[in-house]
Amino acid sequence: MENWKRNLYLMCVAEFIAIIGFAVILPFIPYFVQELGVADEAQVKFYAGLAIGLSPLTMALVSPIWGALADRFGRKVMVQRAMFGSAITFFATVFVGDIYMFLFLRALQGCFTGTIAAANTLVASSVPRERVGYAQGTLQVAVYLGILLGPTIGGVVADLWGYRMAFLVTSAILTLGGVLVFWVEEHFEPAARVRLAGGLGRDLRLILGTAPLFSVFVLRIVSRLGDRILGPILPLFVQQLLPTVSKVASVTGLIIGASALTSAVGAIFLGRASDRFGARPVLLWCALAAALFNAAQYFVTDAIQLLILQMLTGFALGGTLTALTALLAKLSPEGRQGIVYGLDASAMSIANFFGPLIGASIAIGFGLEPCFLFAAAVFGLTAAAVARFIPAVDSAPALVPQRSRD
């Protein structure tokens, strides 16, 4: 087996395990906020959105630095840093006693996490560019399958043994994923010996000054906003649809997991399609489909209807994420994949922070259902931006890093 394929499949298994760990807590963050003593409904929505968004905010600040370190010292160690660092913060969460300590740990976690960006960097730097759609699609399948199983496991664990046990399970799973990465082979040679301060600043200016890359970063933020708006309100919307709340965590986990399953299917099929037909048309049609299916969720009246529409939305989102990731891999200058994916992680983290807060604000001001219409409008804007600003590009911009004198 070619070395890049071996690394790809090992990273898929490791990332699958890690994402299971992260996704374990997805169904019940609003409920855990309630357990920590927040009783007012509006405050539950606000603190749930803040808890979901704080980790991405701090991740946005540090991701370019981690990306630069990956280009200088290797990508494998960055994957392990993200997994082991997150395992420690989740373990500490088991012992929190109030909402403020929980929020602090969520912020601290963002400083160390970023397993998807680290894995994307490692894969993008080792696969042939003509196979990048397949490779990124395969990696996204691992991510989505982890999201499929994680919420289901988390919902069951939370219902049977409580929310704190679910955080402990998350810590153990992330530790296992980090250990598995030891078997990934990396033959790393830095493209240029640059000083961190000067080299990072120069590369950031060059990369962000490249129109196609900058456009993809903006689209990443916009499309991710459309997805993350529903983060804090989906569990509460499920709670509103169900006649009894006894198994609300399990039902929420099932819906999130089913959406992740169709996202995995979309990622692998549409990843191959992006290699054959180009990432731009795949991205355009997936954004339009996501807009349509999100708008339809405004009208649902029971959990079954929500489940079906979430699955259709998940398929479209799988194609959107894979097409954007494939574009980044094809546009990344050789030897600077770490910084590019670090910036991508920052872009996604900005959206991950503001998306839940926007969703919580809409829910507080207008109710839960209008959040779906807002998400649909965001994906419609994404489709319009793709049609207007994204060219059919499949090659990296010509960036020639300057060597330092050290």
C-alpha angles and dihedrals in degrees: 000000000000112000095242091055092050091051091045094054093044090050090048091056093045093047091045089056093045095049090050085059095049093044094051090083098044099094098053114034091111089048092049089052087056091049090055090063105271105135107161110096095223091049091049089056092046097047092043090055091046093049092051093044104043096072093053090047094058089040089057090057098051104031097088089052092051088047092053090049089051090055090049104040106018141281101248094066090052091057090053092045090056095047099044093041092053091046090058095050093047090051090053090051089066088073102044116129104189142023094260095058089047091053091048092054091047089055092046091050090059090060091063106027130083104117094157094054091046092049092046090053093050093048096043092052094053108039127082110259092237089060098044095105091054093045096048091043090052091049091049089053088059090049094049094044087053089051088048095056099031100067091043091052091043094050093050094045091048093049093047105035107009138259097286092059088055090057089051091051089051091054092051093048093050090050089054091051092051092051091052091057089068087079094057111105117222124180097190126185118170114235092223136004100237132165111250098236101043096032095049094048093048094048093047091054093048095046096044089046090060107095100213094048093045090050091052091051091052091048090049090057095046097046093044090052089058090054100042096047087081095050100097097030103048095076090047091048090052088049089053093051097049121084090218132028097211094104100022094124092053094048091047090050090050092052094047091045094049090051089051091052093056089044088057091051090048092048096055097042097040092042089061089044090055090055090051104036103018132265095260099068091042090052093047097051094042092053090051091049092049090053092052097047094045091052090052091057090068088074102047119124103183141031094255093060090047091050093053094047092045089054092051090047090049092056091053092046090052090059093044094053095044094048092050092046091048090051091053092049092051093046098044114111112240111269093014100080090113094060092042093052090041088058089045090053089051091050092050091044092054088054092043089056100044097035097067091042091051090047092049091048092051090048092050094047103036110010134260101289097062089062088074092054091050091050089050091052091051092053090047088055089049092055091049091050092050091052091048107037112020115086124198094265126160104166135074122256116253104261115162110192114219116232120233123230096245 
